[in-house]
Amino acid sequence: MVEDYGENEYQKVFKDLKTRFNIISLNGKVIYDSQKYQEKLENHGERNEIKELKNKKEFFIIRESSTLNTLMAYYSKIDKNKNGQDIIIRVSQSYGEYNRELQNILYFEVIFFMVLNFMIHFFYKNYLKRDMYRKLTRIKTFLESGQDKKEVYLGDDQWILQFWRVVKEWQEENIKNIERLAREKEVLEKIIDGVESAIILLDENFKFTVRNNNLLYLFEKSKYNCIQGIKYIEIIEVIKKAQNNQNDYREEIYIQDLKKYFLISIKKLNYNREYLVTIKDITISRESAEIQRKFISNISHELKTPLTNIKGYLIALKDAPESLRNNFLNTVERNIEKMENIILDFLNMTKAENLKILNIGPIGIEKLEKQLREEVDGIVNKKNGKLEFNFEILSKDNYIQVDYEKILMVLKNLIENGFIYNSSKIPEVIVNLYEMKNTYKFIIKDNGLGIEKNKTDKIFERFYRIDKARTSNIAGTGLGLSIVKEIIDNYKGEIKIISKENKGTIFTIIIPK
């Protein structure tokens, strides 16, 4: 229309229409207004629908009209007039009536969907829900009873039947997982309990979540808080240090009340803010290290003393008169014998530790007695002593079933000790063997120096020697009886001792057949 008609003809078209029609120049001057065509028209350059056309070809907006004071809908676009000039065409119409119609439609829709929702809810509650609940209850009953899924009747509801199959498969898989986890848990618990250390898992509030059954004397029963559940403040202090440092921590402690050393290791698990605590009793290793340290010191002294004596007397022999040479040579010989005994004890200790497997076989009593007499003949003759054997054997051929090498080592050590630590005019050692139904009993009795009552519990400790041993002419290493004890323990046997000072000692050894 704009392309075909002039401005003076526009009014003929728009005079009876509610739609307002404007022709506006690009600078915002109103050229024609269908409702104010005879009035002076203002510039519309600041209107939004005109400004936006600078970047667009057309624009639509709903806004309040400043001249009509009502809500209007505006549409504008750039086009050309009959003369080929660029102009802006703007069409506007009151939006209030349409807005009211839309609100009425909205109110109607809201009411409609509320009624529909109520009807659906009522239908679901009174039919679908009850039917669904009934079927799920049946599924639940069969799941709990473990019956086969073929027994479930679900009618034509294929989707609920499919749901039942999925649940059934999930249940079967879940049961397998539960059984697997139960087995893994049992294995893990046995592994944790099998560890010699106490293992504790503390949560972020320092409460026990896991604790094995080792070193239970460190803990209070039925207490699951770290502060209340651990008896000894020394352990609690180490845990507090780890908490303050927020890092892994490790420390050795000594608990005076228990007379024990412990190694405490703490690792922080950052993922869930837990602490893994291990407590290991290291008393034996610490004491063993201390004993070995003392032993090395003692053995160094024991080896140094005879070596020094040998060296000194050999030098003296060069210029010694003939009358003293025999005395010097005898002294050198005694010191060499001391060194041999020290080295022999070392070899026996190593042999006892390395031969843990028992090689049990038939051994004749006569062979055992003959070998023992040959082994200890030197010390018996030197002491002018007396060695006696008494055997009561059940078998007619006088054979016993023992580990020959180890029993020989045990008896040899005890017999030698009976003569070495003996100040009697006639040293005497009696070896008795009694065969019983399931055991052998060896009783080794001497008339030697005896052992103080308060020291009988210590003589089997490795490297331990009573004071009298240090002043003996033939010094030992303190290893002999510990070797005996280790062999008997490996044999699952027992050893007992009865001793009185200056009255002698009786060793009783019982070993299983």
C-alpha positions as CSV (number, residue, x, y, z in Angstrom):
1,M,0.0,0.0,0.0
2,V,2.8,2.4,0.9
3,E,4.5,1.7,-2.4
4,D,1.3,2.3,-4.4
5,Y,-0.4,5.2,-2.6
6,G,0.6,8.7,-1.7
7,E,0.4,10.2,1.8
8,N,-2.9,12.1,1.0
9,E,-4.6,8.7,0.3
10,Y,-3.6,6.9,3.5
11,Q,-6.5,8.2,5.5
12,K,-9.1,6.6,3.2
13,V,-7.7,3.2,4.2
14,F,-7.2,3.6,7.9
15,K,-10.0,6.0,9.0
16,D,-12.3,3.2,10.2
17,L,-9.6,0.8,11.6
18,K,-8.7,0.4,15.3
19,T,-5.2,-0.3,14.2
20,R,-3.0,2.8,14.3
21,F,-0.7,3.3,11.3
22,N,2.4,5.6,11.2
23,I,4.8,6.6,8.5
24,I,8.1,7.9,10.0
25,S,11.3,9.2,8.5
26,L,14.6,7.6,9.4
27,N,15.4,10.6,11.7
28,G,12.2,10.0,13.7
29,K,9.9,12.6,12.2
30,V,6.3,11.4,11.9
31,I,5.1,11.9,8.4
32,Y,1.7,10.4,8.8
33,D,-0.4,9.2,11.8
34,S,-3.8,7.6,11.0
35,Q,-5.3,8.9,14.3
36,K,-3.8,12.3,14.3
37,Y,-3.3,13.1,10.7
38,Q,-4.6,16.7,11.0
39,E,-2.6,17.5,14.2
40,K,1.0,18.6,14.7
41,L,3.0,15.4,15.2
42,E,6.0,15.0,17.6
43,N,9.3,13.4,16.8
44,H,9.3,9.6,17.6
45,G,13.1,9.1,17.3
46,E,13.4,8.1,21.0
47,R,10.7,5.5,20.8
48,N,12.2,1.9,21.4
49,E,10.6,0.5,18.3
50,I,12.3,3.3,16.2
51,K,15.7,3.2,17.9
52,E,16.0,-0.6,17.6
53,L,15.7,-0.4,13.8
54,K,19.2,1.1,13.5
55,N,20.5,-2.5,13.9
56,K,17.5,-4.5,12.7
57,K,15.1,-4.5,9.7
58,E,12.0,-5.0,11.9
59,F,11.1,-4.9,15.6
60,F,8.2,-5.8,17.9
61,I,7.5,-4.5,21.4
62,I,4.7,-4.3,24.0
63,R,4.9,-1.1,26.1
64,E,3.0,1.6,27.9
65,S,2.1,4.4,25.5
66,S,3.1,7.9,26.8
67,T,0.5,9.7,24.7
68,L,-2.4,7.3,25.2
69,N,-1.6,6.1,28.7
70,T,-2.4,2.5,27.9
71,L,-0.6,-0.8,27.1
72,M,0.2,-1.0,23.4
73,A,1.7,-3.5,21.0
74,Y,4.1,-1.9,18.4
75,Y,5.5,-3.4,15.2
76,S,7.9,-1.5,13.0
77,K,10.0,-2.1,9.9
78,I,12.0,-0.2,7.3
79,D,10.6,-0.1,3.8
80,K,10.4,2.2,0.7
81,N,7.6,4.6,-0.3
82,K,6.1,5.3,-3.7
83,N,9.0,7.7,-4.5
84,G,11.7,5.1,-3.5
85,Q,12.6,6.7,-0.2
86,D,13.5,4.7,2.9
87,I,10.8,5.1,5.5
88,I,9.7,3.5,8.7
89,I,6.3,1.9,8.9
90,R,4.9,1.5,12.4
91,V,1.7,-0.4,13.3
92,S,0.3,-0.3,16.8
93,Q,-2.8,-1.5,18.6
94,S,-4.2,-1.6,22.1
95,Y,-2.9,-4.7,24.0
96,G,-5.1,-4.4,27.0
97,E,-8.1,-6.2,25.6
98,Y,-5.9,-9.1,24.4
99,N,-4.1,-9.2,27.7
100,R,-7.4,-9.6,29.5
101,E,-8.4,-12.4,27.1
102,L,-5.1,-14.1,27.8
103,Q,-5.6,-13.8,31.5
104,N,-9.0,-15.3,31.2
105,I,-7.6,-18.2,29.3
106,L,-4.9,-18.7,31.9
107,Y,-7.4,-18.7,34.7
108,F,-9.4,-21.3,32.9
109,E,-6.4,-23.5,32.2
110,V,-5.3,-23.3,35.8
111,I,-8.7,-24.4,37.0
112,F,-8.9,-27.1,34.4
113,F,-5.5,-28.7,35.3
114,M,-6.3,-28.5,39.0
115,V,-9.4,-30.4,38.5
116,L,-7.6,-32.9,36.2
117,N,-4.8,-33.3,38.8
118,F,-7.3,-34.0,41.5
119,M,-9.0,-36.6,39.3
120,I,-5.7,-38.3,38.5
121,H,-4.7,-38.3,42.2
122,F,-8.0,-39.7,43.2
123,F,-7.8,-42.4,40.6
124,Y,-4.2,-43.3,41.5
125,K,-4.9,-43.4,45.2
126,N,-8.0,-45.5,44.9
127,Y,-6.9,-47.9,42.2
128,L,-3.4,-47.7,40.7
129,K,-1.6,-47.2,44.1
130,R,-3.5,-50.0,45.8
131,D,-2.9,-52.3,42.8
132,M,0.8,-51.4,42.6
133,Y,1.2,-51.9,46.4
134,R,-0.5,-55.3,46.2
135,K,1.8,-56.5,43.4
136,L,5.0,-55.1,45.1
137,T,3.9,-56.7,48.4
138,R,3.7,-60.0,46.5
139,I,7.1,-59.5,45.0
140,K,8.5,-58.6,48.5
141,T,6.9,-61.8,49.9
142,F,8.5,-64.0,47.3
143,L,11.9,-62.3,47.6
144,E,11.9,-62.9,51.4
145,S,10.7,-66.5,51.0
146,G,13.2,-67.3,48.3
147,Q,10.6,-69.0,46.1
148,D,11.2,-69.3,42.4
149,K,10.0,-66.4,40.3
150,K,7.7,-68.7,38.2
151,E,5.3,-68.8,41.2
152,V,4.6,-65.1,41.0
153,Y,1.4,-64.2,39.2
154,L,1.3,-60.7,37.9
155,G,-1.4,-60.9,35.2
156,D,-1.0,-58.9,32.0
157,D,1.1,-56.2,33.6
158,Q,4.2,-56.8,31.5
159,W,6.1,-53.8,32.8
160,I,5.6,-54.9,36.5
161,L,6.6,-58.4,35.5
162,Q,9.8,-57.0,33.9
163,F,10.4,-55.0,37.1
164,W,10.0,-58.2,39.1
165,R,12.6,-59.9,36.9
166,V,15.1,-57.0,37.3
167,V,14.6,-57.1,41.1
168,K,15.0,-60.9,41.2
169,E,18.2,-60.7,39.2
170,W,19.4,-57.9,41.4
171,Q,18.6,-59.9,44.5
172,E,20.5,-63.0,43.3
173,E,23.5,-60.9,42.4
174,N,23.3,-59.0,45.7
175,I,23.2,-62.3,47.6
176,K,26.3,-63.4,45.8
177,N,28.0,-60.1,46.6
178,I,27.0,-60.4,50.3
179,E,28.3,-63.9,50.6
180,R,31.6,-62.8,48.9
181,L,31.9,-59.8,51.2
182,A,31.2,-62.1,54.2
183,R,34.0,-64.4,53.1
184,E,36.4,-61.5,52.5
185,K,35.5,-60.0,55.9
186,E,36.1,-63.3,57.6
187,V,39.5,-63.7,55.9
188,L,40.4,-60.0,56.7
189,E,39.5,-60.5,60.4
190,K,41.6,-63.6,60.6
191,I,44.5,-61.8,58.9
192,I,44.2,-58.8,61.3
193,D,44.0,-61.1,64.3
194,G,46.9,-63.1,63.0
195,V,49.2,-60.0,63.1
196,E,51.2,-59.9,66.3
197,S,50.6,-56.2,66.6
198,A,47.5,-54.5,68.0
199,I,45.6,-52.8,65.0
200,I,43.2,-50.0,65.6
201,L,41.2,-47.8,63.2
202,L,40.1,-44.5,64.7
203,D,37.5,-42.2,63.1
204,E,37.8,-38.4,63.0
205,N,36.4,-38.2,66.5
206,F,39.1,-40.7,67.7
207,K,36.6,-43.5,68.4
208,F,37.4,-47.1,67.7
209,T,35.8,-48.4,64.5
210,V,38.0,-51.5,64.2
211,R,40.2,-53.2,66.7
212,N,41.8,-56.7,66.6
213,N,42.2,-59.1,69.5
214,N,45.9,-58.6,70.1
215,L,47.5,-56.9,73.2
216,L,44.1,-56.6,74.8
217,Y,45.8,-55.8,78.1
218,L,46.4,-52.3,76.7
219,F,42.7,-51.5,76.4
220,E,39.6,-51.1,78.6
221,K,36.7,-53.4,77.8
222,S,33.5,-51.9,76.3
223,K,35.2,-48.5,75.9
224,Y,35.3,-47.2,72.3
225,N,36.7,-43.7,72.8
226,C,40.5,-43.4,72.4
227,I,41.0,-41.5,75.7
228,Q,38.8,-43.9,77.7
229,G,39.6,-47.1,75.9
230,I,43.4,-47.0,76.1
231,K,44.8,-47.7,79.6
232,Y,48.2,-46.0,79.3
233,I,48.8,-42.3,78.9
234,E,52.1,-43.0,77.0
235,I,50.1,-44.4,74.0
236,I,47.5,-41.6,74.1
237,E,50.3,-39.0,74.0
238,V,51.7,-40.5,70.8
239,I,48.3,-40.5,69.2
240,K,47.8,-36.8,70.1
241,K,51.2,-36.0,68.5
242,A,50.0,-37.6,65.3
243,Q,46.8,-35.6,65.5
244,N,48.6,-32.3,66.0
245,N,51.1,-33.0,63.2
246,Q,48.4,-34.2,60.8
247,N,51.0,-36.5,59.3
248,D,52.1,-40.1,59.6
249,Y,54.0,-40.6,62.9
250,R,56.1,-43.3,64.4
251,E,57.6,-43.6,67.9
252,E,59.1,-46.1,70.4
253,I,57.9,-45.8,74.0
254,Y,58.5,-47.6,77.3
255,I,55.6,-48.2,79.7
256,Q,57.0,-48.3,83.2
257,D,54.0,-50.1,84.7
258,L,54.4,-53.0,82.2
259,K,58.2,-53.0,81.9
260,K,57.7,-53.2,78.2
261,Y,58.8,-51.4,75.0
262,F,56.3,-50.7,72.2
263,L,56.6,-49.4,68.7
264,I,53.6,-47.2,67.7
265,S,53.0,-46.4,64.0
266,I,50.2,-44.0,63.0
267,K,49.0,-43.4,59.4
268,K,46.5,-40.7,58.6
269,L,43.9,-41.8,56.0
270,N,43.0,-38.5,54.3
271,Y,40.1,-39.9,52.3
272,N,37.7,-40.3,55.3
273,R,39.8,-38.6,58.0
274,E,40.6,-41.8,59.9
275,Y,43.8,-42.9,61.7
276,L,45.3,-46.4,61.4
277,V,47.2,-47.2,64.6
278,T,49.5,-50.3,65.0
279,I,51.1,-51.1,68.4
280,K,53.8,-53.7,68.5
281,D,55.5,-55.2,71.6
282,I,59.2,-54.9,70.8
283,T,60.4,-55.8,74.3
284,I,62.0,-59.1,73.3
285,S,63.8,-57.6,70.3
286,R,65.1,-54.6,72.4
287,E,66.2,-56.9,75.2
288,S,67.7,-59.3,72.7
289,A,69.6,-56.5,71.1
290,E,70.8,-55.4,74.6
291,I,71.8,-59.0,75.5
292,Q,73.7,-59.4,72.2
293,R,75.4,-56.1,72.8
294,K,76.5,-57.3,76.2
295,F,77.4,-60.7,74.8
296,I,79.7,-59.2,72.1
297,S,81.4,-57.1,74.8
298,N,81.7,-60.2,77.1
299,I,82.9,-62.5,74.3
300,S,85.4,-59.9,73.1
301,H,86.7,-59.8,76.7
302,E,86.7,-63.7,76.9
303,L,88.6,-64.0,73.7
304,K,91.0,-61.2,74.4
305,T,92.0,-62.6,77.8
306,P,93.3,-66.0,76.7
307,L,94.9,-64.4,73.6
308,T,96.7,-61.9,75.8
309,N,97.8,-64.7,78.1
310,I,99.0,-66.9,75.3
311,K,100.9,-64.0,73.7
312,G,102.5,-63.1,77.1
313,Y,103.6,-66.6,78.0
314,L,104.9,-67.3,74.5
315,I,107.1,-64.2,74.8
316,A,108.2,-65.3,78.3
317,L,109.1,-68.8,77.0
318,K,111.9,-67.3,74.9
319,D,113.9,-66.3,77.9
320,A,112.3,-68.6,80.6
321,P,114.5,-71.1,82.5
322,E,113.9,-74.7,81.8
323,S,112.2,-75.2,85.2
324,L,109.4,-72.8,84.3
325,R,108.8,-73.8,80.7
326,N,106.4,-76.6,81.5
327,N,104.3,-74.3,83.7
328,F,104.2,-71.7,80.9
329,L,103.2,-74.3,78.3
330,N,100.4,-75.6,80.6
331,T,99.1,-72.1,81.0
332,V,99.1,-71.6,77.2
333,E,97.3,-74.9,76.8
334,R,94.6,-74.0,79.3
335,N,94.0,-70.7,77.5
336,I,93.8,-72.4,74.1
337,E,91.2,-74.8,75.6
338,K,89.2,-71.8,76.8
339,M,89.1,-70.4,73.3
340,E,88.1,-73.7,71.9
341,N,85.2,-73.9,74.3
342,I,84.0,-70.4,73.3
343,I,84.2,-71.2,69.6
344,L,82.5,-74.6,70.1
345,D,79.6,-72.9,71.9
346,F,79.2,-70.5,69.0
347,L,79.1,-73.5,66.5
348,N,76.5,-75.3,68.7
349,M,74.3,-72.3,69.0
350,T,74.3,-71.8,65.2
351,K,73.6,-75.5,64.6
352,A,70.7,-75.5,67.0
353,E,69.1,-72.4,65.3
354,N,69.6,-73.8,61.8
355,L,68.4,-77.4,62.4
356,K,64.7,-76.8,63.3
357,I,63.5,-80.0,61.6
358,L,63.7,-83.1,63.8
359,N,65.3,-86.1,62.3
360,I,63.9,-88.8,64.5
361,G,65.1,-92.4,64.0
362,P,66.1,-95.5,66.0
363,I,69.3,-95.1,68.0
364,G,70.9,-97.8,70.1
365,I,71.5,-97.0,73.8
366,E,75.1,-98.4,73.7
367,K,76.0,-96.1,70.7
368,L,74.6,-93.0,72.6
369,E,76.5,-93.9,75.7
370,K,79.7,-94.6,73.9
371,Q,79.6,-91.4,71.9
372,L,78.9,-89.3,75.0
373,R,81.8,-90.8,76.9
374,E,84.1,-90.0,74.0
375,E,82.8,-86.4,73.8
376,V,83.3,-85.7,77.5
377,D,86.3,-87.9,78.2
378,G,88.7,-85.0,78.3
379,I,86.9,-83.1,81.0
380,V,86.1,-86.2,83.0
381,N,89.7,-87.3,83.1
382,K,90.9,-83.8,83.9
383,K,88.6,-83.5,86.9
384,N,89.2,-87.1,87.9
385,G,85.5,-87.5,87.8
386,K,83.0,-90.2,87.6
387,L,80.3,-90.6,84.8
388,E,77.5,-93.1,85.3
389,F,74.6,-94.1,82.9
390,N,71.4,-96.0,83.9
391,F,68.8,-96.9,81.2
392,E,65.3,-98.4,81.6
393,I,64.1,-99.1,78.0
394,L,60.9,-100.8,77.0
395,S,62.1,-102.2,73.7
396,K,64.1,-105.5,73.9
397,D,66.7,-104.4,71.4
398,N,67.6,-101.3,73.5
399,Y,66.7,-98.8,70.8
400,I,65.0,-95.4,71.3
401,Q,63.4,-93.2,68.7
402,V,65.0,-89.7,69.0
403,D,66.9,-87.1,67.0
404,Y,70.3,-88.5,67.7
405,E,72.4,-85.3,67.0
406,K,70.2,-83.0,69.1
407,I,69.9,-85.3,72.1
408,L,73.6,-85.9,72.0
409,M,74.2,-82.1,72.1
410,V,71.7,-81.7,75.0
411,L,73.3,-84.4,77.1
412,K,76.8,-83.4,76.3
413,N,76.2,-79.8,77.4
414,L,74.6,-80.9,80.7
415,I,77.3,-83.5,81.5
416,E,80.1,-81.0,80.8
417,N,78.5,-78.4,83.0
418,G,78.2,-80.9,85.8
419,F,82.0,-81.4,85.7
420,I,83.1,-77.9,84.8
421,Y,81.2,-76.2,87.6
422,N,82.1,-78.7,90.3
423,S,84.6,-78.3,93.1
424,S,84.0,-81.7,94.7
425,K,87.0,-84.0,95.4
426,I,85.3,-86.6,93.1
427,P,83.0,-84.8,90.6
428,E,80.2,-87.1,89.7
429,V,77.5,-86.9,87.0
430,I,74.7,-89.6,86.7
431,V,72.5,-89.8,83.6
432,N,69.3,-91.8,83.9
433,L,66.9,-92.5,81.0
434,Y,63.4,-93.9,81.5
435,E,61.2,-94.9,78.6
436,M,57.5,-94.5,79.2
437,K,54.4,-95.1,77.0
438,N,54.5,-91.8,75.2
439,T,57.6,-90.1,76.4
440,Y,61.3,-90.3,77.3
441,K,62.5,-88.9,80.6
442,F,66.2,-88.0,81.0
443,I,67.4,-87.1,84.5
444,I,71.0,-85.7,84.7
445,K,72.2,-85.3,88.3
446,D,75.6,-83.8,89.5
447,N,77.2,-83.0,92.8
448,G,78.6,-79.6,91.6
449,L,78.4,-76.0,92.8
450,G,74.6,-75.7,92.4
451,I,72.7,-72.6,91.4
452,E,71.2,-69.9,93.6
453,K,67.4,-70.2,93.9
454,N,66.8,-66.7,92.5
455,K,68.9,-67.4,89.4
456,T,67.4,-70.7,88.3
457,D,64.9,-68.9,86.0
458,K,67.7,-67.0,84.2
459,I,70.2,-69.7,83.4
460,F,68.4,-70.7,80.2
461,E,68.6,-67.1,78.8
462,R,71.1,-66.8,76.0
463,F,74.5,-65.3,77.0
464,Y,73.6,-65.4,80.7
465,R,76.2,-66.8,83.1
466,I,76.2,-66.9,86.9
467,D,79.1,-65.2,88.7
468,K,80.8,-68.5,89.6
469,A,81.2,-69.2,85.9
470,R,83.4,-66.1,85.5
471,T,85.9,-67.4,88.1
472,S,86.0,-71.0,86.8
473,N,89.2,-72.2,85.3
474,I,87.4,-73.2,82.2
475,A,85.2,-70.3,81.2
476,G,82.1,-70.8,79.1
477,T,80.1,-68.3,77.0
478,G,76.7,-68.7,78.8
479,L,75.3,-70.3,75.6
480,G,75.2,-74.0,76.7
481,L,72.0,-74.1,78.6
482,S,70.2,-71.7,76.1
483,I,71.1,-74.2,73.4
484,V,69.6,-77.0,75.5
485,K,66.4,-75.0,76.1
486,E,66.1,-74.2,72.4
487,I,66.4,-77.8,71.4
488,I,63.9,-79.1,74.0
489,D,61.4,-76.3,73.0
490,N,61.8,-77.3,69.3
491,Y,61.1,-80.9,70.5
492,K,57.8,-79.7,72.2
493,G,59.2,-81.1,75.4
494,E,59.9,-79.6,78.9
495,I,62.9,-79.1,81.1
496,K,62.9,-78.7,84.9
497,I,65.6,-77.9,87.3
498,I,66.2,-78.6,91.1
499,S,69.3,-77.1,92.6
500,K,70.9,-76.2,95.9
501,E,74.1,-74.3,96.4
502,N,77.1,-76.6,97.0
503,K,74.7,-79.6,96.9
504,G,74.4,-80.1,93.2
505,T,71.8,-79.8,90.4
506,I,69.2,-82.2,88.9
507,F,67.9,-81.5,85.4
508,T,64.8,-83.4,84.3
509,I,64.0,-83.5,80.6
510,I,60.8,-85.0,79.1
511,I,60.3,-85.3,75.4
512,P,57.5,-86.9,73.4
513,K,58.1,-90.0,71.3
